[in-house]
């Protein structure tokens, strides 16, 4: 099944976000906020996709048709610079509404009604391990080999529950501080892939902690597959808890260096100074 990785970028509408900004155009399109989201997108989400060992996917960016022109221009430029051409990405600038409906219409426009489409979510401030796509394909191939049937009423889910939290802040002198923490969430949006038909349920229209349990999900452990940033202006509720285990001296950690190498990019704002 073709794989779409879906990113919501300052989409005005109902999309599952908990922040006030998602429902308030003045907050959502505040220039300072948009510049921060663009910086996070350029520094985390896009590099993590460019680094994939398997590049057989399409990056679908859902944004608002009311996004300021300057921000839309920078968004397009960032995607083109990262992905190049060849249809590797598509930007959907849509009116306010339900994000799941906008995604459904897009999937129906690119696939036959009975085709299977695989979908995963990557928010604009989160990242993936370099082997995420490859591991998704391996898991889906195993389902095919086992004769797993998938259709309108029977979805397939692959979940990677283990990842990292990436806490970004400022110290008293205004310098960027960082911390990386290992954590586990069984069916967080990150690390979750859904396979279904274009007109059926999609990854933006499910209860990600409940719906997979109704469809005999495949849960793959043993590798940390995603990085969830925590920076005080998140669109979903996220905060470090006692269950998060700090990765000391994370820049020298073998797993980070091998599978999240974009975190070590000298140009990334958290590595400046």
C-alpha positions as CSV (number, residue, x, y, z in Angstrom):
1,X,0.0,0.0,0.0
2,X,1.3,3.5,-0.8
3,X,2.3,5.4,2.4
4,X,1.3,9.0,3.1
5,X,2.9,10.8,6.0
6,X,0.5,13.5,7.1
7,X,1.5,16.8,8.8
8,X,-0.9,19.4,10.1
9,X,0.7,22.8,9.8
10,X,-1.4,25.6,11.4
11,X,-4.6,24.1,10.2
12,X,-7.7,26.1,11.3
13,X,-10.4,23.7,12.1
14,X,-11.1,20.5,14.1
15,X,-8.1,18.3,14.0
16,X,-7.7,16.8,17.5
17,X,-5.4,19.6,18.7
18,X,-6.0,20.8,22.3
19,X,-4.4,24.2,22.0
20,X,-6.5,27.4,21.9
21,X,-4.6,28.4,18.7
22,X,-6.2,25.6,16.7
23,X,-9.6,27.3,17.0
24,X,-8.5,31.0,17.0
25,X,-7.2,32.4,13.7
26,X,-5.6,35.4,15.4
27,X,-3.5,33.1,17.7
28,X,-2.9,30.5,15.0
29,X,-1.6,33.0,12.4
30,X,0.3,35.2,14.8
31,X,3.6,35.9,13.0
32,X,5.8,35.0,15.9
33,X,4.0,31.7,16.4
34,X,4.2,30.9,12.7
35,X,8.0,31.7,12.6
36,X,8.5,29.3,15.5
37,X,6.4,26.5,13.8
38,X,8.4,27.0,10.5
39,X,11.7,26.8,12.4
40,X,10.6,23.6,14.2
41,X,9.3,22.1,10.9
42,X,12.6,22.9,9.1
43,X,14.7,21.6,12.0
44,X,12.9,18.5,13.1
45,X,10.1,17.1,10.9
46,X,11.6,17.7,7.5
47,X,15.1,16.5,8.2
48,X,13.8,13.4,9.8
49,X,11.9,12.6,6.6
50,X,14.8,13.4,4.3
51,X,17.0,11.0,6.3
52,X,14.7,8.0,5.8
53,X,16.5,4.9,4.5
54,X,13.3,4.1,2.5
55,X,12.0,7.2,0.7
56,X,9.0,5.5,-0.8
57,X,6.3,7.8,0.7
58,X,4.5,11.0,0.0
59,X,4.5,13.9,2.5
60,X,1.0,15.4,2.8
61,X,0.9,18.8,4.5
62,X,-2.5,20.0,5.6
63,X,-2.7,23.7,6.2
64,X,-5.2,26.5,6.2
65,X,-6.3,28.3,3.1
66,X,-6.1,31.4,5.3
67,X,-2.4,31.0,6.1
68,X,-0.7,34.3,5.5
69,X,0.9,34.5,2.1
70,X,4.4,35.0,3.4
71,X,4.1,31.8,5.6
72,X,2.7,29.8,2.7
73,X,5.6,30.9,0.6
74,X,8.1,29.8,3.3
75,X,6.2,26.5,3.8
76,X,6.4,25.7,0.1
77,X,10.1,26.7,-0.1
78,X,10.9,24.5,2.9
79,X,9.2,21.5,1.5
80,X,10.7,21.9,-2.0
81,X,14.2,22.4,-0.5
82,X,13.9,19.3,1.6
83,X,12.0,16.9,-0.7
84,X,12.8,18.2,-4.2
85,X,10.3,17.4,-6.9
86,X,8.9,14.1,-8.3
87,X,5.6,14.5,-6.3
88,X,7.3,13.7,-3.0
89,X,5.1,16.2,-1.2
90,X,1.7,17.9,-1.6
91,X,0.4,20.9,0.3
92,X,-3.3,21.0,0.9
93,X,-4.5,24.5,1.8
94,X,-8.1,24.0,2.9
95,X,-11.0,25.9,4.4
96,X,-11.9,25.5,8.1
97,X,-13.5,22.1,8.8
98,X,-12.6,18.7,10.0
99,X,-9.1,17.6,9.2
100,X,-10.2,14.0,8.7
101,X,-12.7,15.0,6.0
102,X,-10.0,17.0,4.2
103,X,-7.7,14.0,4.3
104,X,-10.4,11.6,3.1
105,X,-11.1,13.8,0.1
106,X,-7.4,13.9,-0.7
107,X,-7.0,10.1,-0.4
108,X,-10.1,9.6,-2.6
109,X,-8.6,11.8,-5.2
110,X,-5.4,9.8,-5.5
111,X,-6.5,6.2,-5.0
112,X,-9.2,3.8,-6.3
113,X,-12.1,3.2,-3.9
114,X,-11.0,-0.4,-3.2
115,X,-7.3,0.4,-2.9
116,X,-5.5,0.2,0.4
117,X,-3.7,3.3,1.6
118,X,-1.3,3.5,4.6
119,X,-1.2,6.7,6.7
120,X,1.0,7.9,9.5
121,X,0.9,11.3,11.3
122,X,4.0,13.5,11.8
123,X,3.2,16.8,13.4
124,X,5.3,19.8,12.4
125,X,7.4,19.8,15.5
126,X,8.1,16.0,15.8
127,X,10.5,13.7,14.1
128,X,11.1,10.1,13.1
129,X,14.0,7.6,13.3
130,X,15.7,7.1,10.0
131,X,14.3,3.6,9.6
132,X,10.7,4.4,10.4
133,X,9.4,3.9,6.9
134,X,11.5,0.8,6.4
135,X,10.2,-0.8,9.6
136,X,6.6,0.1,8.7
137,X,7.0,-1.6,5.4
138,X,8.5,-4.7,7.0
139,X,5.5,-4.9,9.4
140,X,3.0,-4.5,6.7
141,X,4.7,-7.1,4.6
142,X,4.5,-9.5,7.5
143,X,0.7,-8.8,7.7
144,X,0.4,-9.6,4.0
145,X,2.3,-12.8,4.4
146,X,0.1,-13.9,7.2
147,X,-3.0,-13.3,5.0
148,X,-4.4,-10.5,7.0
149,X,-7.5,-9.1,5.3
150,X,-8.0,-5.3,5.3
151,X,-11.0,-3.4,4.1
152,X,-13.7,-0.8,4.9
153,X,-14.7,-2.5,8.2
154,X,-11.3,-4.1,9.0
155,X,-8.4,-1.7,9.5
156,X,-4.8,-2.6,10.0
157,X,-2.7,-0.8,12.6
158,X,1.0,-0.9,13.2
159,X,2.2,0.8,16.4
160,X,5.7,1.6,17.5
161,X,5.2,2.6,21.2
162,X,8.7,3.5,22.1
163,X,10.3,6.9,21.4
164,X,11.9,10.0,22.8
165,X,10.7,13.2,24.3
166,X,12.8,16.2,23.3
167,X,12.5,19.1,25.8
168,X,13.5,22.5,24.5
169,X,13.7,25.5,26.7
170,X,15.6,28.7,27.6
171,X,17.9,29.3,30.5
172,X,18.1,32.5,32.5
173,X,20.6,33.9,30.0
174,X,18.3,33.2,27.0
175,X,20.3,30.3,25.8
176,X,18.5,27.2,24.4
177,X,18.5,24.2,26.7
178,X,17.6,20.6,25.7
179,X,16.9,17.3,27.3
180,X,16.1,13.9,25.7
181,X,14.0,11.4,27.5
182,X,13.1,7.8,26.6
183,X,9.4,7.0,27.0
184,X,6.7,4.6,26.0
185,X,3.1,5.3,24.9
186,X,1.2,2.3,23.4
187,X,-0.9,4.1,20.8
188,X,0.3,7.7,20.6
189,X,-0.3,9.4,17.3
190,X,3.4,9.3,16.6
191,X,4.6,5.8,15.7
192,X,1.1,4.7,14.6
193,X,0.3,3.7,11.0
194,X,-3.2,2.9,9.8
195,X,-4.1,1.0,6.6
196,X,-7.6,1.3,5.1
197,X,-9.5,2.3,2.0
198,X,-9.6,5.9,0.9
199,X,-13.2,6.6,1.8
200,X,-13.0,4.8,5.2
201,X,-11.6,5.8,8.5
202,X,-8.3,7.6,8.4
203,X,-5.5,8.4,10.7
204,X,-6.9,11.9,11.5
205,X,-10.4,10.7,12.3
206,X,-9.8,8.0,14.9
207,X,-9.4,7.8,18.6
208,X,-5.7,6.8,18.4
209,X,-5.6,5.2,21.9
210,X,-8.8,3.2,21.5
211,X,-9.6,2.5,17.8
212,X,-6.5,0.3,17.2
213,X,-7.5,-2.0,20.0
214,X,-10.7,-2.9,18.0
215,X,-8.6,-4.1,15.1
216,X,-6.0,-6.5,16.4
217,X,-3.1,-4.1,16.1
218,X,0.5,-5.1,15.5
219,X,2.8,-3.6,18.2
220,X,6.5,-3.5,17.5
221,X,8.9,-3.0,20.4
222,X,12.6,-2.9,20.8
223,X,13.4,0.3,18.8
224,X,12.7,3.9,19.6
225,X,11.0,5.1,16.5
226,X,10.0,8.8,17.1
227,X,10.9,12.0,18.8
228,X,8.2,14.2,20.3
229,X,9.2,17.7,21.0
230,X,8.2,19.6,24.2
231,X,8.6,23.3,24.1
232,X,5.8,25.0,26.0
233,X,3.7,26.0,22.9
234,X,2.7,22.5,21.8
235,X,-0.6,22.0,20.0
236,X,-1.4,18.9,22.0
237,X,-1.0,18.4,25.7
238,X,2.4,17.0,26.5
239,X,4.7,17.4,29.5
240,X,7.6,15.4,30.9
241,X,6.5,12.9,33.6
242,X,8.3,10.8,36.1
243,X,8.0,7.9,33.7
244,X,10.3,9.6,31.2
245,X,14.0,8.4,31.6
246,X,16.6,10.9,30.8
247,X,19.2,10.1,28.1
248,X,22.4,11.5,29.6
249,X,24.7,13.3,27.2
250,X,22.3,12.6,24.4
251,X,24.6,13.9,21.7
252,X,26.9,11.0,22.4
253,X,24.2,8.4,22.7
254,X,24.7,5.6,20.1
255,X,21.0,5.3,19.2
256,X,20.6,9.0,18.8
257,X,23.7,9.3,16.6
258,X,22.8,6.3,14.4
259,X,19.0,6.7,14.0
260,X,18.3,10.4,14.8
261,X,21.4,12.0,13.2
262,X,19.6,15.1,12.2
263,X,19.4,16.1,15.8
264,X,23.2,16.6,15.6
265,X,23.0,19.0,12.7
266,X,25.2,22.0,13.6
267,X,22.7,24.3,11.9
268,X,19.8,23.3,14.2
269,X,18.9,26.1,16.5
270,X,19.4,24.0,19.6
271,X,23.0,23.3,18.6
272,X,23.9,27.0,18.2
273,X,26.3,28.5,20.7
